[in-house]
Amino acid sequence: MKMRDLQKNRGFVILFAITISSILLAIALGVGNIALKEMKFSTNARDTNDAFLAADTGIEKALFDDKAGDICTPAPCGSPLITISQLGSAGQNCVKVTVNKTVSPAMTTIISKGYNAGGSVPGSCNPPSNSIERELKVTYGDISSPSPPAGYRYVRWIITKKKTAVSDCGGAGNGCVQVSELVLLQNESPVSWPGATSVINPGGNNPVGETPPNLKDGDIGTKWLDFNFAGVDNQNGSSVLIFDTGFGNSVNFNGYRWTTANDEPSRDPISWTLEGSNNGSNWIILDSRSNQIITNSRQTSTSNYSF
């Protein structure tokens, strides 16, 4: 009887040992599988990062060359190839870059494909079939530039220098500035000021009959005159003219000209800035001119200024 019990116990111990061993083996295999996957994931993440950084290097190189005018110039041109090799800490990464430029619309497209392998030979990028590729694309030009407003409610003309450094205000100031008409242009054709347009000259000193609204009355026989323009040098100063087309109105223009007044060529502006705004607070510089050659003929239009 005792011998039978002992044999039964031995069988149970063997079964228990096999069961425990199976469990431990299953756990070991599971842990090993997880570790293997983690190793693969880590390697893939590193290779992906290497490919992405190679692509980014290609974009930066193309942008630098394009800014310097060394790539795909003049437009239109297509797909010049830039190849950079021996990238990354191991010198194995590489990148291929293509650049396309068009004239209408003016647009540049850069496509950079980076690889984690295949770049060990200088000037060559031949990635193997199992390499990782990451692509970056950059497009810029007309489509990346904000469209200008359709028009402006406010137009500001800031005059900063007149033709001659003389005291020509008849004792009323150090140096005067004057203009007969300011004409806005759209594609070289005159643009009419809306009927509600008002004009002011903040800080100006205008004699009776020679006030800012004369600048838009369509009559070259009238003029605007500011006695408060120049400082002690009789030439440099500041006169600000603000045109307000009125609530709900605006003017569309891409150029302008102005007309000299009836007398005193020394009072003609030669340096100025023209700005536009839709709220009267935030201004966009549309055009700026310095030391222009202005005719001495009276009541005569200047050349057309485009922007």
Sequence and secondary structure as in RCSB ss.txt:
>XXXX:A:sequence
MKMRDLQKNRGFVILFAITISSILLAIALGVGNIALKEMKFSTNARDTNDAFLAADTGIEKALFDDKAGDICTPA
PCGSPLITISQLGSAGQNCVKVTVNKTVSPAMTTIISKGYNAGGSVPGSCNPPSNSIERELKVTYGDISSPSPPA
GYRYVRWIITKKKTAVSDCGGAGNGCVQVSELVLLQNESPVSWPGATSVINPGGNNPVGETPPNLKDGDIGTKWL
DFNFAGVDNQNGSSVLIFDTGFGNSVNFNGYRWTTANDEPSRDPISWTLEGSNNGSNWIILDSRSNQIITNSRQT
STSNYSF
>XXXX:A:secstr
 HHHHHHHHHHHHHHHHHHHHHHHHHHHHHHHHHHHHHHHHHHHHHHHHHHHHHHHHHHHHHHHHHHTT SS SS
SEEEEEEEEEEESTTS EEEEEEEEEETTTTEEEEEEEEESSS  STT     TT  EEEEEEEEEGGGS    S
 BSEEEEEEEEES  S  STTSSS  EEESEEEEEETTEEE   TT EEE TT    TT  GGGGGSS TT  EE
ETT B TTSSEEEEEEEEE  TT  B  SEEEEE  SS GGG EEEEEEEEESSSSS EEEEEE S    SSTT 
B   EE 
